[in-house]
C-alpha cells in the first residue's frame, strides 16, 4: 500500500453532483447542508432565523426601498398586502388579486412608488405618501381637450376583416351603436377602447356578438359606410394586461399580454403614464414586437446596461442609447429561455443578470462579452443540478454575496458567489418546516416559512443559532470520494483526520464527537481556534463514500478552515 496525505483548504465549488466525483480539479464537497462557504474558502454554520410575525397564508415577499433609511418588505398573501418596516407591521391592505394568481405578479419600483402587473388584472400602484400608503389602479394620462386616454392601440389578428357600421344610439348624443359584419364582440369587450377616425370610443354595453354600444367625449359624424381602419386598446379585460414591467432610460416599459405576448410598449420619456406614440418624436412612446421563427412569449423585462427581454425561448436586448422611436437596435443574443408559468425575478449579481431557465434546472448569468457587443448565458450550477428542484422564488443579498433559491420541496439552494476569489459554491438550506418565498432588502434576507399549519415571516440573523428562537437545525459537510494521482482508489486505510477550526464550539467528525475545553462553552467565551485530530483505524473498500463527514446537531457556532486526511491506499 502507498502512503498519502491530502489537504483541502478551499471548498469554493460547494456541493457537487455525483457525476463530478471523478474530477480531480474540483474544490467541492459531496454534501453541504446548512453551511456557507466564506471568503477564504472555508465553511461556516449558517445563520439562524428570527421571527417577525405569523401570516394568514403563504404568499410572496417583495422588497420596497423608498430611501436609504426607509425600507419595507411587502408580504403579499391571500387577500392582503402587509407592509413591514424594521420587523414591525405598519400596514395591512386588502388587494384585488386572487391567491392563486400571486405567482405571476411582477413589479417595478421608482422612488416611493411600486407598480404591480398581472396578465389578468389592471396594473396597480402602491405609493408611499406623507401619511402612509396608498394602493390604487394605474391610470393612463388623459388629453385635456377631450379626456381621451394616452394608451397604445393595435390591430389584433382576429380583428382582420372586421368592419364596423356606426349608427346613432338613443342613449344620447355621445353614444353610438357599433355593428360588425361578423361575430366579434364578447361580454369582456365592455370597457375596451376603440380608436376610429381619430376619435376614442369606449364600449359601454354588450348587446350581441355583432352589436355593442359605445361612448365618446368628442363630437362625431356618422361615417358614410362601414369602417375598416380602426384599432383596439392594447390593454383591456378582453385582450389582457401587461405581464411584465420595468423602468428603462426614464421610460416605463410593459412587456407582453395574453393577446400579444411578444409586444413591448414604452412610455414617453419622463411621462410614465403616457403611451401615445404621437408622431414619432424622440421622447414619444415606442411600440415594438419581437420577430423570429419561434413564438416568443415575453416572461420578463430587465433594465441593465441595455433593456433585456427574457422570453420563453431566448434572451433579447435593446442596445440603443438613447432609445428613440427611430433608433431601436434589438436582437436575440441567446436561446436559453425563461420560466413562463410563474414570475421568478431575475437578480443583478456582479453586473450580470441571473435568471432561471425554462428547464428549471439551469441558473444562468446573462452578461456581455469582453467587447460589450454580445451576451452569453453562462450556467451557474453546472456541477450542482441535483439541487435544482422546481424553483419557486429567488433573491440575492449583495452584502453577503449569497443567492437564495426557494425550491418547490420547501428547501433552499444557496449560492455563495465571489468571482474575484474564485468562489461559486452551492449549498442546501433546510429548516423545521418549508421555505415558501424569499426577499432581500437593505442587507436583510426575509423568508416565508411554513411550520406546521401556520406560515411565518422570518429573517436570517447573525445573532441567531436556532430557527425562530426554538427550532434546532443540524449541519453537514462531507468530502468527495478519495482519488490519488488521478486514479481511483480501490482500498484505503485512513489513519488520521485533522481539521483546522476557527471560533468553533461543536463538531463531530465521522460521527465521533470532538472534545473541546469546558471554558469555551461560556456565553461570552470565544470558540476553539486551532487544529484537532482524530486517529482512525480500519480499511474501507467502498470508495464512492465520503472519506470524512463533519456535522453537528448542537446549536453552537462552527467554522472549518481546512481538512487533512492521511493514510495509505491501493489502486
HELIX and SHEET records of a PDB file:
HELIX    1   1 UNK A   18  UNK A   20  5                                   3    
HELIX    2   2 UNK A   99  UNK A  104  5                                   6    
HELIX    3   3 UNK A  157  UNK A  159  5                                   3    
HELIX    4   4 UNK A  187  UNK A  189  5                                   3    
HELIX    5   5 UNK A  385  UNK A  387  5                                   3    
HELIX    6   6 UNK A  419  UNK A  421  5                                   3    
HELIX    7   7 UNK A  518  UNK A  521  5                                   4    
SHEET    1   A 4 UNK A   2  UNK A   8  0                                        
SHEET    2   A 4 UNK A 559  UNK A 570 -1                                        
SHEET    3   A 4 UNK A  43  UNK A  45 -1                                        
SHEET    4   A 4 UNK A  35  UNK A  37 -1                                        
SHEET    1   B 4 UNK A   2  UNK A   8  0                                        
SHEET    2   B 4 UNK A 559  UNK A 570 -1                                        
SHEET    3   B 4 UNK A 491  UNK A 504 -1                                        
SHEET    4   B 4 UNK A 528  UNK A 535 -1                                        
SHEET    1   C 4 UNK A   2  UNK A   8  0                                        
SHEET    2   C 4 UNK A 559  UNK A 570 -1                                        
SHEET    3   C 4 UNK A 491  UNK A 504 -1                                        
SHEET    4   C 4 UNK A 539  UNK A 540 -1                                        
SHEET    1   D 2 UNK A  14  UNK A  15  0                                        
SHEET    2   D 2 UNK A  28  UNK A  29  1                                        
SHEET    1   E 5 UNK A  31  UNK A  33  0                                        
SHEET    2   E 5 UNK A 475  UNK A 478 -1                                        
SHEET    3   E 5 UNK A 549  UNK A 552 -1                                        
SHEET    4   E 5 UNK A 508  UNK A 509 -1                                        
SHEET    5   E 5 UNK A 512  UNK A 513 -1                                        
SHEET    1   F 4 UNK A  48  UNK A  55  0                                        
SHEET    2   F 4 UNK A 454  UNK A 461 -1                                        
SHEET    3   F 4 UNK A 444  UNK A 451 -1                                        
SHEET    4   F 4 UNK A 434  UNK A 441 -1                                        
SHEET    1   G 4 UNK A  60  UNK A  67  0                                        
SHEET    2   G 4 UNK A  70  UNK A  77 -1                                        
SHEET    3   G 4 UNK A  80  UNK A  85 -1                                        
SHEET    4   G 4 UNK A  88  UNK A  94 -1                                        
SHEET    1   H 4 UNK A 106  UNK A 110  0                                        
SHEET    2   H 4 UNK A 113  UNK A 118 -1                                        
SHEET    3   H 4 UNK A 121  UNK A 128 -1                                        
SHEET    4   H 4 UNK A 133  UNK A 137 -1                                        
SHEET    1   I 7 UNK A 153  UNK A 154  0                                        
SHEET    2   I 7 UNK A 230  UNK A 233 -1                                        
SHEET    3   I 7 UNK A 193  UNK A 196 -1                                        
SHEET    4   I 7 UNK A 199  UNK A 208 -1                                        
SHEET    5   I 7 UNK A 211  UNK A 215 -1                                        
SHEET    6   I 7 UNK A 175  UNK A 180 -1                                        
SHEET    7   I 7 UNK A 164  UNK A 168 -1                                        
SHEET    1   J 4 UNK A 244  UNK A 248  0                                        
SHEET    2   J 4 UNK A 251  UNK A 255 -1                                        
SHEET    3   J 4 UNK A 263  UNK A 266 -1                                        
SHEET    4   J 4 UNK A 286  UNK A 289 -1                                        
SHEET    1   K 4 UNK A 298  UNK A 303  0                                        
SHEET    2   K 4 UNK A 307  UNK A 311 -1                                        
SHEET    3   K 4 UNK A 315  UNK A 318 -1                                        
SHEET    4   K 4 UNK A 330  UNK A 334 -1                                        
SHEET    1   L 4 UNK A 347  UNK A 349  0                                        
SHEET    2   L 4 UNK A 352  UNK A 356 -1                                        
SHEET    3   L 4 UNK A 363  UNK A 368 -1                                        
SHEET    4   L 4 UNK A 375  UNK A 379 -1                                        
SHEET    1   M 4 UNK A 391  UNK A 397  0                                        
SHEET    2   M 4 UNK A 402  UNK A 407 -1                                        
SHEET    3   M 4 UNK A 412  UNK A 418 -1                                        
SHEET    4   M 4 UNK A 423  UNK A 429 -1                                        
SHEET    1   N 2 UNK A 483  UNK A 484  0                                        
SHEET    2   N 2 UNK A 487  UNK A 488 -1                                        
END                                                                             
